[in-house]
Amino acid sequence: MSSPTPSNAPHHDHVDHDDIIYPQVIPFLLVHAACFAAIWTGITWEAVALGVALYWLRMFGITAGYHRYFSHRSYATSRVFQFILACLAQSSAQKSVLWWAAKHRHHHLFSDTEHDVHSPRHTGFLFAHCQATPRFTR
């Protein structure tokens, strides 16, 4: 059976969260909550520099790896660099390469329609960036 297209996709009257496995959200939340440890440990210039460097490195992994390479195949690269991109992106706790690419391709299939849960037009900016894509029932 082919994947659903905007013309034959099932209609959902409500937001379906069956595909969110809440224990898998814990690493993502812990990475953000860990920032509060600075209250007790203090902040040094080295820590700030390391934080900024790791942020940009991980965002490079997400943008150049998960988004441009694995989702869109925008360029060609070696198997070693594919592994490096995947490791960098995975260190951001945004799930696996296969999950991210599949959800992003789904997003482009249904861009800015009611079936696109990543559309800021329909769900708002924050929800569009933090929401998992609902499964379609057959």
N, CA, C and O atoms as a DFTB+ gen file, in Angstrom:
552 C
 N C O
     1  1       0.842      -1.180       0.000
     2  2       0.000       0.000       0.000
     3  2       0.885       1.240       0.000
     4  3       1.864       1.308       0.743
     5  1       0.546       2.204      -0.820
     6  2       1.359       3.413      -0.905
     7  2       1.105       4.324       0.281
     8  3       0.080       4.222       0.955
     9  1       2.046       5.209       0.523
    10  2       1.885       6.145       1.638
    11  2       0.794       7.149       1.308
    12  3       0.554       7.449       0.139
    13  1       0.128       7.673       2.342
    14  2      -0.974       8.595       2.099
    15  2      -0.495       9.891       1.468
    16  3       0.589      10.385       1.776
    17  1      -1.305      10.427       0.595
    18  2      -1.041      11.725      -0.010
    19  2      -2.099      12.689       0.481
    20  3      -3.097      12.252       1.053
    21  1      -1.918      13.991       0.280
    22  2      -2.905      14.945       0.776
    23  2      -4.320      14.664       0.288
    24  3      -5.277      14.981       0.994
    25  1      -4.487      14.074      -0.910
    26  2      -5.835      13.839      -1.428
    27  2      -6.495      12.604      -0.832
    28  3      -7.721      12.555      -0.736
    29  1      -5.707      11.592      -0.424
    30  2      -6.334      10.380       0.107
    31  2      -5.960      10.094       1.558
    32  3      -6.199       8.989       2.045
    33  1      -5.384      11.059       2.252
    34  2      -4.998      10.862       3.653
    35  2      -6.240      10.822       4.523
    36  3      -7.196      11.557       4.277
    37  1      -6.234       9.965       5.545
    38  2      -7.375       9.919       6.448
    39  2      -7.535      11.236       7.191
    40  3      -6.553      11.925       7.471
    41  1      -8.755      11.575       7.503
    42  2      -9.042      12.833       8.181
    43  2      -9.059      12.606       9.692
    44  3      -9.661      11.646      10.172
    45  1      -8.401      13.486      10.436
    46  2      -8.391      13.413      11.896
    47  2      -9.104      14.642      12.444
    48  3      -8.732      15.772      12.127
    49  1     -10.127      14.423      13.265
    50  2     -10.838      15.537      13.879
    51  2     -10.170      16.005      15.157
    52  3     -10.490      17.081      15.661
    53  1      -9.255      15.222      15.684
    54  2      -8.562      15.591      16.905
    55  2      -7.084      15.246      16.765
    56  3      -6.692      14.461      15.902
    57  1      -6.287      15.839      17.617
    58  2      -4.859      15.551      17.598
    59  2      -4.647      14.192      18.257
    60  3      -5.108      13.952      19.374
    61  1      -3.956      13.318      17.563
    62  2      -3.719      11.952      18.034
    63  2      -2.287      11.849      18.537
    64  3      -1.347      12.086      17.778
    65  1      -2.111      11.504      19.794
    66  2      -0.767      11.418      20.391
    67  2      -0.365       9.979      20.650
    68  3       0.440       9.721      21.545
    69  1      -0.909       9.026      19.886
    70  2      -0.589       7.626      20.122
    71  2       0.863       7.275      19.840
    72  3       1.368       6.292      20.381
    73  1       1.552       8.059      19.001
    74  2       2.921       7.697      18.657
    75  2       3.946       8.278      19.614
    76  3       5.130       7.962      19.498
    77  1       3.528       9.122      20.561
    78  2       4.471       9.674      21.516
    79  2       4.689       8.657      22.620
    80  3       3.749       8.270      23.314
    81  1       5.917       8.231      22.778
    82  2       6.260       7.307      23.854
    83  2       6.959       8.156      24.903
    84  3       8.145       8.462      24.780
    85  1       6.221       8.529      25.925
    86  2       6.689       9.528      26.874
    87  2       8.012       9.221      27.554
    88  3       8.776      10.162      27.768
    89  1       8.355       7.976      27.917
    90  2       9.683       7.751      28.506
    91  2      10.825       8.146      27.569
    92  3      11.909       8.482      28.047
    93  1      10.617       8.117      26.252
    94  2      11.665       8.504      25.320
    95  2      11.884      10.010      25.298
    96  3      12.875      10.475      24.736
    97  1      10.992      10.776      25.891
    98  2      11.122      12.225      25.943
    99  2      12.061      12.637      27.077
   100  3      12.554      13.765      27.089
   101  1      12.309      11.750      28.015
   102  2      13.095      12.062      29.206
   103  2      14.496      12.597      28.882
   104  3      14.885      13.607      29.468
   105  1      15.286      11.972      27.969
   106  2      16.610      12.546      27.682
   107  2      16.528      13.974      27.139
   108  3      17.350      14.819      27.495
   109  1      15.563      14.244      26.296
   110  2      15.389      15.588      25.732
   111  2      15.095      16.593      26.842
   112  3      15.652      17.691      26.852
   113  1      14.228      16.223      27.770
   114  2      13.897      17.114      28.880
   115  2      15.069      17.285      29.845
   116  3      15.305      18.384      30.347
   117  1      15.801      16.206      30.104
   118  2      16.937      16.274      31.028
   119  2      18.052      17.173      30.505
   120  3      18.693      17.882      31.281
   121  1      18.288      17.149      29.191
   122  2      19.316      18.017      28.609
   123  2      18.985      19.475      28.902
   124  3      19.873      20.264      29.225
   125  1      17.710      19.833      28.789
   126  2      17.312      21.210      29.048
   127  2      17.267      21.536      30.540
   128  3      17.642      22.637      30.943
   129  1      16.819      20.603      31.351
   130  2      16.742      20.822      32.791
   131  2      18.132      20.906      33.426
   132  3      18.308      21.574      34.446
   133  1      19.116      20.234      32.829
   134  2      20.476      20.238      33.373
   135  2      21.072      21.639      33.414
   136  3      22.004      21.888      34.178
   137  1      20.560      22.540      32.618
   138  2      21.070      23.922      32.627
   139  2      20.883      24.587      33.988
   140  3      21.636      25.491      34.346
   141  1      19.890      24.145      34.739
   142  2      19.660      24.727      36.064
   143  2      20.763      24.369      37.054
   144  3      20.852      24.989      38.114
   145  1      21.600      23.393      36.740
   146  2      22.720      23.035      37.613
   147  2      23.701      24.194      37.752
   148  3      24.477      24.234      38.707
   149  1      23.676      25.129      36.820
   150  2      24.562      26.293      36.897
   151  2      24.279      27.132      38.129
   152  3      25.154      27.869      38.583
   153  1      23.087      27.039      38.675
   154  2      22.743      27.778      39.898
   155  2      23.662      27.337      41.041
   156  3      24.095      28.165      41.842
   157  1      23.959      26.047      41.117
   158  2      24.767      25.512      42.211
   159  2      26.249      25.403      41.858
   160  3      27.101      25.503      42.742
   161  1      26.564      25.203      40.597
   162  2      27.964      24.983      40.225
   163  2      28.668      26.254      39.790
   164  3      29.898      26.303      39.768
   165  1      27.915      27.275      39.448
   166  2      28.526      28.510      38.976
   167  2      28.775      28.476      37.478
   168  3      28.681      27.430      36.835
   169  1      29.087      29.622      36.950
   170  2      29.313      29.745      35.505
   171  2      30.711      30.313      35.281
   172  3      31.085      31.331      35.863
   173  1      31.472      29.636      34.428
   174  2      32.795      30.128      34.054
   175  2      32.787      30.464      32.562
   176  3      31.919      30.013      31.815
   177  1      33.768      31.261      32.143
   178  2      33.868      31.582      30.719
   179  2      34.137      30.339      29.895
   180  3      33.677      30.233      28.758
   181  1      34.876      29.400      30.456
   182  2      35.138      28.152      29.745
   183  2      33.851      27.370      29.525
   184  3      33.626      26.814      28.449
   185  1      33.009      27.332      30.553
   186  2      31.730      26.617      30.437
   187  2      30.824      27.276      29.398
   188  3      30.160      26.587      28.624
   189  1      30.796      28.595      29.382
   190  2      29.990      29.317      28.396
   191  2      30.517      29.040      26.990
   192  3      29.738      28.772      26.076
   193  1      31.830      29.103      26.816
   194  2      32.434      28.838      25.503
   195  2      32.151      27.410      25.051
   196  3      31.812      27.182      23.889
   197  1      32.287      26.450      25.959
   198  2      32.005      25.056      25.636
   199  2      30.533      24.872      25.265
   200  3      30.212      24.174      24.303
   201  1      29.642      25.503      26.032
   202  2      28.211      25.427      25.734
   203  2      27.870      25.991      24.370
   204  3      27.100      25.389      23.620
   205  1      28.439      27.146      24.041
   206  2      28.189      27.762      22.729
   207  2      28.758      26.888      21.616
   208  3      28.103      26.675      20.596
   209  1      29.977      26.381      21.808
   210  2      30.606      25.537      20.784
   211  2      29.805      24.256      20.547
   212  3      29.576      23.869      19.401
   213  1      29.379      23.598      21.630
   214  2      28.593      22.372      21.484
   215  2      27.228      22.648      20.858
   216  3      26.727      21.841      20.076
   217  1      26.627      23.787      21.202
   218  2      25.355      24.161      20.593
   219  2      25.515      24.275      19.077
   220  3      24.737      23.676      18.335
   221  1      26.502      25.028      18.606
   222  2      26.699      25.216      17.174
   223  2      27.093      23.912      16.484
   224  3      26.669      23.665      15.355
   225  1      27.883      23.085      17.130
   226  2      28.274      21.801      16.552
   227  2      27.058      20.886      16.393
   228  3      26.890      20.242      15.357
   229  1      26.220      20.833      17.417
   230  2      25.019      19.990      17.346
   231  2      24.015      20.534      16.346
   232  3      23.362      19.760      15.646
   233  1      23.879      21.849      16.267
   234  2      22.968      22.430      15.275
   235  2      23.483      22.188      13.857
   236  3      22.689      22.038      12.928
   237  1      24.806      22.149      13.684
   238  2      25.370      21.762      12.401
   239  2      24.983      20.314      12.093
   240  3      24.613      19.997      10.962
   241  1      25.067      19.440      13.093
   242  2      24.673      18.040      12.903
   243  2      23.210      17.910      12.510
   244  3      22.873      17.112      11.636
   245  1      22.336      18.688      13.150
   246  2      20.907      18.652      12.810
   247  2      20.677      19.221      11.412
   248  3      20.005      18.599      10.590
   249  1      21.233      20.405      11.142
   250  2      20.970      21.082       9.872
   251  2      21.639      20.377       8.694
   252  3      20.975      20.043       7.713
   253  1      22.941      20.152       8.787
   254  2      23.673      19.537       7.676
   255  2      23.442      18.032       7.613
   256  3      23.465      17.444       6.532
   257  1      23.220      17.401       8.777
   258  2      23.046      15.950       8.827
   259  2      21.605      15.517       8.679
   260  3      21.174      15.106       7.601
   261  1      20.857      15.613       9.779
   262  2      19.461      15.159       9.760
   263  2      18.666      15.841       8.655
   264  3      17.957      15.163       7.911
   265  1      18.762      17.154       8.529
   266  2      17.908      17.874       7.593
   267  2      18.403      17.795       6.154
   268  3      17.727      17.216       5.304
   269  1      19.564      18.363       5.868
   270  2      20.022      18.464       4.476
   271  2      20.470      17.131       3.883
   272  3      20.151      16.830       2.733
   273  1      21.205      16.329       4.654
   274  2      21.708      15.084       4.067
   275  2      20.699      13.940       4.171
   276  3      20.278      13.393       3.152
   277  1      20.311      13.576       5.387
   278  2      19.488      12.379       5.550
   279  2      18.034      12.581       5.109
   280  3      17.412      11.630       4.635
   281  1      17.478      13.776       5.249
   282  2      16.091      14.006       4.830
   283  2      15.983      14.365       3.354
   284  3      15.124      13.839       2.647
   285  1      16.852      15.260       2.885
   286  2      16.726      15.775       1.516
   287  2      17.766      15.236       0.540
   288  3      17.606      15.409      -0.668
   289  1      18.822      14.591       1.021
   290  2      19.919      14.120       0.169
   291  2      20.430      15.253      -0.724
   292  3      20.582      15.088      -1.935
   293  1      20.692      16.408      -0.099
   294  2      21.104      17.615      -0.829
   295  2      22.530      17.550      -1.340
   296  3      22.895      18.331      -2.218
   297  1      23.339      16.656      -0.827
   298  2      24.731      16.558      -1.253
   299  2      25.216      15.132      -1.036
   300  3      24.549      14.335      -0.377
   301  1      26.366      14.819      -1.588
   302  2      26.982      13.497      -1.426
   303  2      28.160      13.621      -0.464
   304  3      28.856      14.636      -0.444
   305  1      28.370      12.585       0.324
   306  2      29.487      12.575       1.257
   307  2      29.920      11.142       1.511
   308  3      29.245      10.199       1.099
   309  1      31.039      10.984       2.186
   310  2      31.572       9.650       2.469
   311  2      30.791       8.984       3.593
   312  3      30.053       9.639       4.329
   313  1      30.963       7.683       3.710
   314  2      30.309       6.920       4.769
   315  2      30.812       7.376       6.142
   316  3      30.036       7.421       7.097
   317  1      32.082       7.709       6.249
   318  2      32.654       8.172       7.519
   319  2      31.996       9.484       7.939
   320  3      31.614       9.640       9.099
   321  1      31.860      10.437       6.998
   322  2      31.244      11.713       7.346
   323  2      29.753      11.550       7.643
   324  3      29.208      12.300       8.453
   325  1      29.082      10.590       7.006
   326  2      27.683      10.294       7.344
   327  2      27.589       9.876       8.813
   328  3      26.698      10.318       9.539
   329  1      28.504       9.033       9.232
   330  2      28.531       8.568      10.618
   331  2      28.777       9.740      11.571
   332  3      28.127       9.844      12.611
   333  1      29.716      10.619      11.216
   334  2      30.017      11.794      12.045
   335  2      28.788      12.696      12.155
   336  3      28.440      13.147      13.247
   337  1      28.129      12.960      11.017
   338  2      26.914      13.790      11.040
   339  2      25.834      13.163      11.916
   340  3      25.192      13.855      12.706
   341  1      25.636      11.860      11.777
   342  2      24.617      11.174      12.575
   343  2      24.946      11.241      14.066
   344  3      24.054      11.468      14.883
   345  1      26.208      11.046      14.429
   346  2      26.614      11.115      15.843
   347  2      26.432      12.521      16.417
   348  3      25.940      12.687      17.533
   349  1      26.835      13.530      15.641
   350  2      26.658      14.916      16.095
   351  2      25.183      15.234      16.309
   352  3      24.805      15.797      17.336
   353  1      24.360      14.874      15.341
   354  2      22.935      15.173      15.441
   355  2      22.288      14.388      16.578
   356  3      21.464      14.929      17.315
   357  1      22.655      13.124      16.722
   358  2      22.083      12.299      17.784
   359  2      22.427      12.842      19.166
   360  3      21.662      12.648      20.111
   361  1      23.568      13.522      19.299
   362  2      23.951      14.072      20.596
   363  2      23.019      15.198      21.053
   364  3      23.100      15.639      22.199
   365  1      22.142      15.663      20.172
   366  2      21.171      16.697      20.549
   367  2      19.899      16.106      21.141
   368  3      18.998      16.853      21.522
   369  1      19.805      14.781      21.226
   370  2      18.649      14.072      21.798
   371  2      17.372      14.299      20.999
   372  3      16.284      14.365      21.571
   373  1      17.497      14.420      19.674
   374  2      16.317      14.575      18.819
   375  2      15.989      13.279      18.085
   376  3      15.644      13.308      16.904
   377  1      16.091      12.183      18.748
   378  2      15.800      10.852      18.235
   379  2      16.764      10.437      17.134
   380  3      17.773      11.105      16.908
   381  1      16.463       9.340      16.449
   382  2      17.407       8.732      15.510
   383  2      17.339       9.358      14.120
   384  3      16.418      10.110      13.802
   385  1      18.326       9.032      13.310
   386  2      18.393       9.510      11.936
   387  2      17.147       9.080      11.167
   388  3      16.519       9.900      10.496
   389  1      16.787       7.809      11.259
   390  2      15.640       7.301      10.506
   391  2      14.340       7.960      10.952
   392  3      13.518       8.327      10.112
   393  1      14.141       8.116      12.266
   394  2      12.917       8.750      12.769
   395  2      12.836      10.191      12.269
   396  3      11.798      10.617      11.762
   397  1      13.928      10.939      12.411
   398  2      13.930      12.355      12.055
   399  2      13.668      12.544      10.569
   400  3      12.841      13.369      10.183
   401  1      14.375      11.778       9.729
   402  2      14.211      11.910       8.274
   403  2      12.798      11.526       7.847
   404  3      12.202      12.195       7.003
   405  1      12.262      10.460       8.421
   406  2      10.896      10.044       8.062
   407  2       9.875      11.104       8.451
   408  3       8.985      11.420       7.662
   409  1       9.990      11.657       9.651
   410  2       9.042      12.685      10.090
   411  2       9.188      13.955       9.263
   412  3       8.196      14.627       8.980
   413  1      10.411      14.290       8.873
   414  2      10.608      15.498       8.080
   415  2      10.069      15.318       6.660
   416  3       9.506      16.253       6.091
   417  1      10.235      14.141       6.091
   418  2       9.663      13.883       4.766
   419  2       8.143      13.898       4.825
   420  3       7.498      14.373       3.890
   421  1       7.563      13.391       5.898
   422  2       6.111      13.453       6.095
   423  2       5.657      14.907       6.161
   424  3       4.640      15.280       5.575
   425  1       6.417      15.713       6.874
   426  2       6.115      17.141       6.983
   427  2       6.079      17.791       5.598
   428  3       5.170      18.571       5.313
   429  1       7.037      17.490       4.745
   430  2       7.053      18.083       3.408
   431  2       5.936      17.543       2.521
   432  3       5.444      18.256       1.646
   433  1       5.533      16.307       2.734
   434  2       4.437      15.738       1.958
   435  2       3.131      16.498       2.212
   436  3       2.322      16.679       1.302
   437  1       2.937      16.939       3.457
   438  2       1.699      17.610       3.850
   439  2       1.910      19.074       4.236
   440  3       1.119      19.611       5.011
   441  1       2.943      19.732       3.725
   442  2       3.293      21.089       4.144
   443  2       2.102      22.035       4.190
   444  3       1.369      22.201       3.216
   445  1       1.935      22.651       5.361
   446  2       0.918      23.672       5.624
   447  2      -0.513      23.240       5.335
   448  3      -1.364      24.073       5.025
   449  1      -0.782      21.934       5.435
   450  2      -2.158      21.453       5.386
   451  2      -2.549      21.050       6.801
   452  3      -1.720      21.109       7.710
   453  1      -3.774      20.650       6.997
   454  2      -4.207      20.239       8.336
   455  2      -3.524      18.954       8.789
   456  3      -3.555      18.635       9.977
   457  1      -2.906      18.206       7.868
   458  2      -2.208      16.967       8.224
   459  2      -0.749      17.207       8.607
   460  3      -0.058      16.275       9.019
   461  1      -0.277      18.442       8.477
   462  2       1.109      18.785       8.808
   463  2       1.162      19.301      10.243
   464  3       0.849      20.463      10.502
   465  1       1.564      18.424      11.182
   466  2       1.614      18.841      12.587
   467  2       2.813      19.730      12.875
   468  3       2.926      20.278      13.972
   469  1       3.711      19.882      11.905
   470  2       4.864      20.757      12.078
   471  2       4.646      22.115      11.420
   472  3       5.608      22.847      11.181
   473  1       3.416      22.455      11.130
   474  2       3.107      23.732      10.490
   475  2       2.810      24.794      11.535
   476  3       1.834      24.665      12.275
   477  1       3.627      25.840      11.618
   478  2       3.331      26.914      12.565
   479  2       2.015      27.616      12.230
   480  3       1.397      28.228      13.101
   481  1       1.594      27.530      10.990
   482  2       0.329      28.133      10.574
   483  2      -0.865      27.500      11.305
   484  3      -1.829      28.189      11.637
   485  1      -0.791      26.188      11.553
   486  2      -1.919      25.481      12.164
   487  2      -1.752      25.204      13.653
   488  3      -2.743      25.094      14.374
   489  1      -0.502      25.090      14.124
   490  2      -0.305      24.700      15.523
   491  2       0.492      25.689      16.346
   492  3       0.619      25.511      17.557
   493  1       1.034      26.726      15.728
   494  2       1.867      27.686      16.450
   495  2       3.331      27.283      16.398
   496  3       3.656      26.117      16.171
   497  1       4.204      28.248      16.610
   498  2       5.635      28.041      16.444
   499  2       6.202      26.982      17.394
   500  3       6.858      26.043      16.942
   501  1       5.960      27.117      18.694
   502  2       6.539      26.188      19.664
   503  2       6.017      24.775      19.472
   504  3       6.800      23.826      19.433
   505  1       4.708      24.623      19.352
   506  2       4.121      23.293      19.194
   507  2       4.602      22.634      17.899
   508  3       4.805      21.420      17.860
   509  1       4.784      23.423      16.847
   510  2       5.236      22.881      15.561
   511  2       6.646      22.312      15.655
   512  3       6.980      21.393      14.906
   513  1       7.478      22.826      16.547
   514  2       8.853      22.356      16.674
   515  2       9.037      21.271      17.718
   516  3      10.094      20.641      17.762
   517  1       8.049      21.037      18.550
   518  2       8.187      20.042      19.622
   519  2       7.175      18.908      19.530
   520  3       7.124      18.067      20.427
   521  1       6.383      18.860      18.494
   522  2       5.323      17.872      18.373
   523  2       5.755      16.706      17.498
   524  3       6.339      16.911      16.434
   525  1       5.471      15.480      17.940
   526  2       5.715      14.298      17.117
   527  2       4.562      14.149      16.124
   528  3       3.434      14.552      16.408
   529  1       4.846      13.578      14.981
   530  2       3.834      13.409      13.943
   531  2       2.921      12.259      14.284
   532  3       3.404      11.171      14.595
   533  1       1.600      12.462      14.238
   534  2       0.679      11.358      14.536
   535  2       0.729      10.273      13.468
   536  3       1.007      10.541      12.299
   537  1       0.456       9.048      13.892
   538  2       0.383       7.937      12.945
   539  2      -0.924       8.009      12.183
   540  3      -1.934       8.481      12.703
   541  1      -0.898       7.544      10.964
   542  2      -2.121       7.425      10.195
   543  2      -2.622       5.997      10.357
   544  3      -1.845       5.044      10.293
   545  1      -3.902       5.860      10.564
   546  2      -4.498       4.534      10.666
   547  2      -4.825       4.041       9.276
   548  3      -5.094       4.826       8.367
   549  1      -4.797       2.750       9.127
   550  2      -5.105       2.176       7.803
   551  2      -6.488       1.632       7.795
   552  3      -6.939       1.107       6.776
